[in-house]
Amino acid sequence: MAAVRRELAGVPWWWWVGPDSPEETADVLRHHGGRQLTVMPVMVRPLGAPVAGHDRPDDDARTRSGLRVEPVRDGGRLRELVRTYRTSMGIGPGPEAGMVRAESQRGDNADIVRLAAVLDGRVVGTTVLITAHSVAGIFLVHVAAELRRQGVATALTSAALRVGRERGMHFAALVASPAGEPLYRRFGFTAAYRYRLFDFPD
């Protein structure tokens, strides 16, 4: 814990506790000032042919007119993508340049597809898809606060599943927030296990 606090000083960080963690991890984290924020399900679904009634849920009809989902490779759009998910996660502007640099220099970029939901020329939602070992891992699904519950996350999830299928993946997997879990269930995802998320207030 001392090493983590020292190495991550000034950087937003959390600690995940799940079925792969040592049994006493949650108690040790609490002893060192950890606070459980939430419980998040790890959800999976097969990626064969589209699942009738799931790949385009009914609330798709509520998607904002003019919204499109497009791949992000570099440049200004990558900065917008990072800014959108950074803001949604409650991370201030300080780390943004480093986050953009880290995204652009990742060693596994060949396996990554970044998708942006764009409305009126502005990035209003994000997701990052990592395709490896026959699994399409869906990460960083974030929507600008003023556009939530308007079909943006639905459009992003549909696009991510399509890309995973096009890349020949057999399964899709993600970690859902409590608010996002109902949406993913409508896409046919089921919870495989759950992680507890801890933070360490100052």
Beta strands, then each sheet from edge to edge (+ up, - down):
strand 1: 15-17
strand 2: 35-46
strand 3: 68-72
strand 4: 112-119
strand 5: 122-132
strand 6: 135-143
strand 7: 171-175
strand 8: 190-199
sheet 1: 1+ 8- 2+ 7- 6- 5+ 4- 3+
end
